[in-house]
Amino acid sequence: MAGPTDLGFDPWDPAFVADPYPAYAELRARGRAIRYEPTDQWLIPHHADVSALLRDRRLGRTYQHRFSHEEFGRTAPPPEHEPFHTLNDHGMLDLEPPDHTRIRRLVSKAFTPRTVERLKPYVETLANDLVAALVRDGGGDLLADVAEPLPVAVIAEMLGIPAGDRGQLRPWSADICGMYELNPSEETAARAVRASVEFSEFLRELIAARRKEPGEDLISGLIAAHDEDDDRLTEQEMISTAVLLLNAGHEATVNATGNGWFALFRNPEQLASLRADHSLIPSAVEELLRHDTPLQLFERWVLDDIEIDGTTIPRGSEIAMLFGSANHDPAVFADPGRLDLTRTDNPHISFSAGIHYCIGAPLARIELAASTRALLERAPALALAAEPERKPNFVMRGLKELRVQVG
């Protein structure tokens, strides 16, 4: 069993959070499954194992479809955290079949390739408008001015959330997502609980309004499915699904934008290549997602004993799949530490895999490509104005702000 000092893996150390990739190399050299005492987890650092375990049905995002807390050897969450867990545990990311299958089938209708493609003109227009405002101001915070409003507006538009109410979404999301960090503090938990209550009440009122006056939005569609479909959603599942889509629909995209542009600024030769050849945008999006992964860690429970490299990981254990490490595994990626926007063989797992593969991945790619193109075209001399500060978070890796000047 290893501690932070033994491995160099310390999610609470600002130096590690600033650059975890050297420690990942040490982990990969150490083995394929490393017991980590501070979080009572097994760390999985290799791409092949992470990819396989994401698809392994002996693991699950929850265990409560098969075991009680006591049967699984785990302690139930504190009662005061109940609003967060009610909200979180009814979303499809934290469900297993058959409930996961039922909810994903209904929600996926809104994320078909044809539906997402229809959103492309709206996304591109919005990206251009946001970048045009940044240019008029001579620069600003790329995160607050472009990266955040773009995906929030898109997913809120899909869900039918009125424009005047959208300002609350980002703070609620940030507070709820704090609970996904390793060993969150009681203060973090209290903020997440408060946000869960407020967000749930807001959506409950919005659902009631859409019942009276349906629209063309996703919430109206979920209500119709509830009323007409044998595989209907409960109201709590509708609320949890909407929150999941709002949170997942912008948190990763915001962080990918910030991480990606900071990486470009630190690799000026790659940025110059992208400015010279905009046809590189699709491969650049994939490489930037790989190079500095927005979601560094994804947890699953061991429902039945598994074996990794001769080590038995017993039922009741929790594994932490290190996406950032997997995306830098030299067994899969040539010269993984190098940013290469022309990389074509790029099976990164930034969108996860298996039944929990990100349902919004096609939309995220469109958003990232649209904002990248708008910035290249409208701010061709975009430059870093100040060294950015990283958020203290490890699991959801991102910057506090990214100050830029347009030149």
C-alpha positions as CSV (number, residue, x, y, z in Angstrom):
1,M,0.0,0.0,0.0
2,A,1.5,3.3,-1.1
3,G,1.3,6.9,0.1
4,P,1.9,10.2,-1.7
5,T,5.6,10.3,-0.8
6,D,6.2,6.9,-2.2
7,L,4.7,7.5,-5.6
8,G,4.9,11.2,-6.3
9,F,1.2,11.0,-6.7
10,D,-0.4,13.6,-4.4
11,P,-3.6,15.2,-5.6
12,W,-3.5,17.8,-2.8
13,D,0.0,19.1,-3.7
14,P,-0.2,22.2,-5.9
15,A,3.1,21.2,-7.6
16,F,1.6,17.8,-8.6
17,V,-1.7,19.5,-9.8
18,A,0.4,21.9,-11.9
19,D,2.0,19.0,-13.8
20,P,0.9,15.4,-12.8
21,Y,2.4,13.8,-15.9
22,P,5.9,13.0,-14.5
23,A,4.3,11.3,-11.6
24,Y,2.1,9.3,-13.9
25,A,5.3,7.9,-15.6
26,E,6.5,6.7,-12.2
27,L,3.2,5.1,-11.6
28,R,3.2,3.2,-14.9
29,A,6.7,2.0,-14.1
30,R,5.6,0.9,-10.7
31,G,2.9,-1.5,-12.0
32,R,-0.6,-1.9,-13.5
33,A,-2.6,-1.7,-10.2
34,I,-1.2,0.3,-7.3
35,R,-3.0,0.4,-3.9
36,Y,-3.2,4.0,-2.7
37,E,-3.8,4.4,1.0
38,P,-4.9,8.1,1.2
39,T,-8.1,7.5,-0.9
40,D,-8.4,3.7,-0.3
41,Q,-8.3,3.1,-4.0
42,W,-6.5,1.1,-6.6
43,L,-4.8,3.4,-9.1
44,I,-4.9,2.2,-12.8
45,P,-2.3,4.1,-14.9
46,H,-2.0,2.1,-18.1
47,H,-4.0,2.8,-21.2
48,A,-4.8,-0.9,-22.0
49,D,-6.1,-1.5,-18.5
50,V,-8.1,1.7,-18.3
51,S,-9.7,1.0,-21.7
52,A,-10.5,-2.6,-20.7
53,L,-11.9,-1.8,-17.3
54,L,-14.2,0.9,-18.6
55,R,-15.9,-1.9,-20.6
56,D,-15.7,-4.6,-17.9
57,R,-19.2,-5.4,-16.5
58,R,-17.6,-6.8,-13.3
59,L,-17.2,-3.1,-12.3
60,G,-19.9,-0.4,-11.9
61,R,-20.3,3.2,-11.2
62,T,-22.7,2.1,-8.4
63,Y,-23.1,-1.0,-6.4
64,Q,-26.5,-0.3,-4.9
65,H,-28.3,-2.2,-7.7
66,R,-26.8,-5.3,-6.3
67,F,-25.7,-4.7,-2.7
68,S,-26.5,-2.7,0.3
69,H,-23.8,-0.5,1.8
70,E,-23.3,-3.0,4.6
71,E,-23.1,-6.0,2.2
72,F,-20.5,-4.2,0.1
73,G,-18.5,-3.3,3.2
74,R,-19.0,0.4,2.7
75,T,-20.5,3.1,5.0
76,A,-23.6,5.0,3.8
77,P,-23.0,8.7,3.1
78,P,-23.9,11.1,6.0
79,P,-27.6,12.0,6.1
80,E,-26.8,15.7,5.6
81,H,-25.3,14.9,2.2
82,E,-28.6,13.2,1.0
83,P,-29.7,16.0,-1.4
84,F,-26.5,15.7,-3.4
85,H,-26.6,11.9,-3.5
86,T,-30.3,11.9,-4.5
87,L,-29.5,14.2,-7.4
88,N,-26.3,12.5,-8.4
89,D,-27.4,8.9,-8.0
90,H,-30.4,9.2,-10.3
91,G,-28.3,10.5,-13.3
92,M,-27.3,8.0,-15.9
93,L,-23.5,8.5,-15.3
94,D,-23.9,6.9,-11.9
95,L,-26.4,4.2,-12.8
96,E,-26.0,0.7,-14.2
97,P,-28.3,-1.4,-16.5
98,P,-31.2,-1.6,-16.7
99,D,-31.8,1.9,-15.4
100,H,-28.8,3.3,-17.3
101,T,-30.0,1.7,-20.5
102,R,-33.5,3.0,-20.2
103,I,-32.5,6.6,-19.5
104,R,-29.6,6.7,-22.0
105,R,-32.0,5.4,-24.7
106,L,-34.4,8.3,-24.2
107,V,-31.7,11.0,-23.8
108,S,-29.7,9.8,-26.8
109,K,-32.5,10.8,-29.1
110,A,-31.4,14.4,-28.5
111,F,-27.8,13.6,-29.3
112,T,-28.0,11.8,-32.6
113,P,-25.5,12.8,-35.2
114,R,-28.2,14.5,-37.3
115,T,-29.5,16.5,-34.3
116,V,-26.1,17.6,-33.2
117,E,-25.2,18.6,-36.8
118,R,-28.3,20.8,-36.9
119,L,-26.8,22.7,-33.9
120,K,-23.6,23.5,-35.8
121,P,-24.7,26.8,-37.3
122,Y,-26.0,28.0,-34.0
123,V,-22.7,27.0,-32.2
124,E,-20.6,28.6,-34.9
125,T,-22.5,31.9,-34.8
126,L,-22.4,32.1,-31.1
127,A,-18.6,31.3,-31.0
128,N,-18.0,34.1,-33.6
129,D,-20.1,36.6,-31.6
130,L,-18.2,35.8,-28.4
131,V,-14.8,36.1,-30.0
132,A,-15.8,39.3,-31.8
133,A,-16.6,40.8,-28.4
134,L,-13.3,39.6,-27.0
135,V,-11.5,41.3,-30.0
136,R,-13.5,44.6,-29.5
137,D,-12.3,44.7,-25.9
138,G,-8.7,44.1,-26.9
139,G,-8.6,40.8,-25.0
140,G,-9.8,39.6,-21.6
141,D,-10.3,36.2,-19.9
142,L,-10.7,33.6,-22.6
143,L,-12.5,31.3,-20.1
144,A,-15.1,33.8,-18.8
145,D,-15.5,35.5,-22.2
146,V,-15.6,32.6,-24.6
147,A,-15.0,29.1,-23.1
148,E,-17.8,29.3,-20.5
149,P,-20.7,31.1,-22.2
150,L,-20.5,29.0,-25.4
151,P,-21.2,25.5,-24.0
152,V,-23.5,26.8,-21.3
153,A,-25.7,28.6,-23.8
154,V,-25.8,25.6,-26.1
155,I,-26.8,23.0,-23.6
156,A,-29.2,25.5,-21.9
157,E,-30.8,26.1,-25.3
158,M,-31.2,22.4,-25.9
159,L,-32.8,21.9,-22.5
160,G,-35.1,25.0,-22.9
161,I,-33.7,27.0,-19.9
162,P,-34.7,30.7,-20.2
163,A,-31.9,33.0,-21.1
164,G,-32.5,35.1,-17.9
165,D,-31.9,32.1,-15.7
166,R,-28.7,30.8,-17.2
167,G,-26.4,32.8,-15.0
168,Q,-27.1,30.5,-12.1
169,L,-26.0,27.4,-13.9
170,R,-22.2,27.7,-13.8
171,P,-22.0,28.5,-10.0
172,W,-24.3,25.5,-9.3
173,S,-22.3,23.3,-11.5
174,A,-19.0,24.3,-10.0
175,D,-20.3,23.6,-6.5
176,I,-21.8,20.2,-7.3
177,C,-18.6,19.1,-9.2
178,G,-16.5,19.9,-6.1
179,M,-17.9,16.6,-4.7
180,Y,-16.1,14.6,-7.5
181,E,-12.7,15.5,-6.2
182,L,-10.8,13.1,-4.0
183,N,-11.8,13.2,-0.3
184,P,-13.8,16.5,-0.5
185,S,-14.0,18.7,2.6
186,E,-17.1,19.2,4.6
187,E,-17.2,22.8,3.3
188,T,-17.1,21.5,-0.2
189,A,-19.9,19.0,0.6
190,A,-22.0,21.7,2.2
191,R,-21.8,23.9,-1.0
192,A,-22.6,20.9,-3.2
193,V,-25.7,20.0,-1.0
194,R,-26.9,23.6,-1.2
195,A,-26.4,23.8,-4.9
196,S,-28.1,20.4,-5.4
197,V,-31.2,21.7,-3.5
198,E,-31.4,25.0,-5.4
199,F,-30.7,23.4,-8.8
200,S,-33.3,20.7,-8.2
201,E,-36.0,23.1,-7.1
202,F,-35.3,25.3,-10.1
203,L,-35.7,22.3,-12.5
204,R,-38.8,21.1,-10.7
205,E,-40.4,24.4,-11.3
206,L,-39.3,24.4,-15.0
207,I,-40.6,20.9,-15.5
208,A,-44.0,22.0,-14.1
209,A,-44.0,24.9,-16.5
210,R,-43.2,22.7,-19.4
211,R,-45.9,20.3,-18.5
212,K,-48.4,23.2,-18.9
213,E,-46.7,24.6,-22.0
214,P,-44.5,22.1,-23.9
215,G,-41.8,23.4,-26.2
216,E,-39.4,21.9,-28.7
217,D,-36.7,21.5,-26.0
218,L,-35.2,18.4,-24.4
219,I,-37.0,18.8,-21.1
220,S,-40.3,18.8,-22.9
221,G,-39.2,15.7,-24.8
222,L,-38.3,14.0,-21.5
223,I,-41.8,14.9,-20.1
224,A,-43.4,13.5,-23.3
225,A,-41.4,10.3,-22.8
226,H,-42.5,10.1,-19.2
227,D,-46.1,10.5,-20.3
228,E,-46.1,8.1,-23.3
229,D,-43.2,5.7,-23.1
230,D,-43.2,2.4,-21.2
231,D,-39.6,3.1,-20.2
232,R,-40.6,6.4,-18.7
233,L,-38.5,8.6,-16.5
234,T,-39.5,9.6,-13.0
235,E,-39.4,13.3,-12.2
236,Q,-36.2,12.8,-10.1
237,E,-34.6,11.1,-13.1
238,M,-35.6,14.0,-15.3
239,I,-34.0,16.5,-12.8
240,S,-30.9,14.4,-12.4
241,T,-30.5,13.9,-16.2
242,A,-30.9,17.7,-16.8
243,V,-28.3,18.5,-14.2
244,L,-25.9,15.9,-15.5
245,L,-26.2,17.2,-19.1
246,L,-25.7,20.8,-17.9
247,N,-22.7,19.9,-15.8
248,A,-21.1,17.4,-18.2
249,G,-22.1,19.6,-21.2
250,H,-19.9,22.5,-20.2
251,E,-17.4,21.6,-17.4
252,A,-15.2,19.4,-19.6
253,T,-15.5,21.8,-22.6
254,V,-14.5,24.8,-20.6
255,N,-11.5,23.1,-19.1
256,A,-10.5,21.6,-22.5
257,T,-10.6,25.1,-24.0
258,G,-8.4,26.6,-21.3
259,N,-6.0,23.7,-21.1
260,G,-5.8,23.5,-24.9
261,W,-5.0,27.2,-25.5
262,F,-2.5,27.3,-22.7
263,A,-0.8,24.3,-24.3
264,L,-0.8,26.1,-27.6
265,F,0.8,29.2,-26.1
266,R,3.5,27.0,-24.5
267,N,4.1,25.3,-27.9
268,P,4.4,28.3,-30.3
269,E,5.6,26.2,-33.2
270,Q,2.4,24.1,-33.0
271,L,0.3,27.2,-32.7
272,A,2.0,28.6,-35.8
273,S,1.3,25.5,-37.7
274,L,-2.4,25.7,-36.7
275,R,-2.6,29.3,-37.7
276,A,-1.1,28.5,-41.1
277,D,-3.4,25.5,-41.8
278,H,-6.9,25.6,-40.3
279,S,-7.5,22.1,-41.8
280,L,-5.6,20.9,-38.7
281,I,-8.4,21.9,-36.4
282,P,-10.1,18.5,-36.1
283,S,-6.9,16.7,-35.3
284,A,-5.8,19.6,-33.0
285,V,-9.0,19.2,-31.0
286,E,-8.3,15.5,-30.4
287,E,-4.6,16.1,-29.6
288,L,-5.4,18.9,-27.1
289,L,-7.9,16.7,-25.4
290,R,-5.2,14.0,-25.1
291,H,-2.3,16.2,-24.2
292,D,-3.9,17.9,-21.1
293,T,-6.9,15.8,-20.2
294,P,-9.9,17.8,-18.7
295,L,-11.1,14.7,-16.6
296,Q,-8.0,13.1,-15.0
297,L,-9.7,10.3,-13.0
298,F,-12.8,8.2,-13.3
299,E,-13.9,5.9,-10.5
300,R,-15.6,2.5,-10.6
301,W,-16.6,-0.1,-8.0
302,V,-15.4,-3.7,-8.1
303,L,-18.6,-5.8,-8.1
304,D,-16.9,-9.1,-8.5
305,D,-13.3,-10.0,-7.9
306,I,-11.0,-9.1,-10.8
307,E,-7.3,-9.8,-11.4
308,I,-4.8,-7.4,-12.9
309,D,-1.2,-8.6,-13.6
310,G,-1.5,-11.4,-11.0
311,T,-3.0,-9.1,-8.3
312,T,-6.5,-9.9,-7.1
313,I,-8.6,-6.8,-6.5
314,P,-11.5,-8.0,-4.3
315,R,-15.2,-7.1,-4.5
316,G,-15.9,-3.9,-2.5
317,S,-12.8,-2.2,-3.7
318,E,-12.8,1.1,-5.6
319,I,-10.5,1.6,-8.6
320,A,-9.4,5.0,-9.9
321,M,-8.7,5.0,-13.6
322,L,-6.2,7.7,-14.5
323,F,-7.3,9.1,-17.8
324,G,-4.4,11.6,-17.9
325,S,-1.9,8.8,-17.4
326,A,-3.5,6.6,-20.0
327,N,-3.4,9.4,-22.5
328,H,0.3,9.7,-22.0
329,D,1.1,6.0,-22.1
330,P,4.1,5.5,-24.4
331,A,2.8,2.0,-25.2
332,V,0.1,3.6,-27.2
333,F,1.2,7.2,-28.0
334,A,4.6,7.9,-29.7
335,D,6.5,10.6,-27.7
336,P,3.4,11.2,-25.5
337,G,4.7,14.3,-23.8
338,R,5.0,16.2,-27.1
339,L,2.1,18.2,-28.4
340,D,1.6,17.1,-32.0
341,L,-1.4,18.6,-33.7
342,T,-0.9,16.3,-36.7
343,R,-1.1,13.1,-34.6
344,T,-3.5,10.8,-36.5
345,D,-3.2,7.6,-34.4
346,N,-4.9,9.1,-31.3
347,P,-7.1,6.7,-29.3
348,H,-7.4,9.0,-26.3
349,I,-10.0,8.1,-23.7
350,S,-10.9,11.7,-22.6
351,F,-14.5,10.9,-23.4
352,S,-14.4,7.6,-21.4
353,A,-15.5,4.3,-23.1
354,G,-18.0,1.5,-22.7
355,I,-21.6,2.2,-21.7
356,H,-20.6,5.5,-20.0
357,Y,-18.9,6.9,-23.1
358,C,-19.8,10.6,-23.1
359,I,-23.1,11.0,-24.9
360,G,-22.3,14.6,-25.7
361,A,-18.9,14.0,-27.3
362,P,-20.0,14.9,-30.8
363,L,-21.4,18.2,-29.5
364,A,-18.2,18.9,-27.5
365,R,-16.1,18.4,-30.6
366,I,-18.3,20.8,-32.6
367,E,-18.0,23.4,-29.8
368,L,-14.3,23.1,-29.4
369,A,-13.7,23.3,-33.2
370,A,-16.0,26.3,-33.5
371,S,-14.3,28.3,-30.8
372,T,-10.9,27.4,-32.1
373,R,-11.7,28.4,-35.6
374,A,-13.3,31.7,-34.5
375,L,-10.2,32.6,-32.4
376,L,-7.8,31.7,-35.3
377,E,-9.8,33.7,-37.8
378,R,-10.8,36.7,-35.7
379,A,-7.8,37.0,-33.3
380,P,-4.9,35.7,-35.4
381,A,-2.3,37.3,-33.1
382,L,-3.9,36.1,-29.9
383,A,-1.3,35.9,-27.1
384,L,-1.0,35.1,-23.5
385,A,-1.3,38.3,-21.3
386,A,-0.4,36.7,-18.0
387,E,0.7,33.4,-16.6
388,P,-2.5,31.6,-15.6
389,E,-3.2,30.0,-12.2
390,R,-4.5,26.5,-12.1
391,K,-7.6,25.5,-10.1
392,P,-6.6,23.5,-7.0
393,N,-8.7,20.6,-8.4
394,F,-7.1,17.4,-9.6
395,V,-9.9,15.3,-11.0
396,M,-11.4,18.1,-13.1
397,R,-8.3,19.7,-14.4
398,G,-8.6,23.4,-15.4
399,L,-7.5,27.0,-15.1
400,K,-9.0,29.7,-12.9
401,E,-8.7,32.1,-15.8
402,L,-6.7,32.6,-19.0
403,R,-5.9,36.3,-19.7
404,V,-5.2,37.0,-23.3
405,Q,-4.5,40.0,-25.6
406,V,-5.5,40.1,-29.2
407,G,-2.5,42.0,-30.5
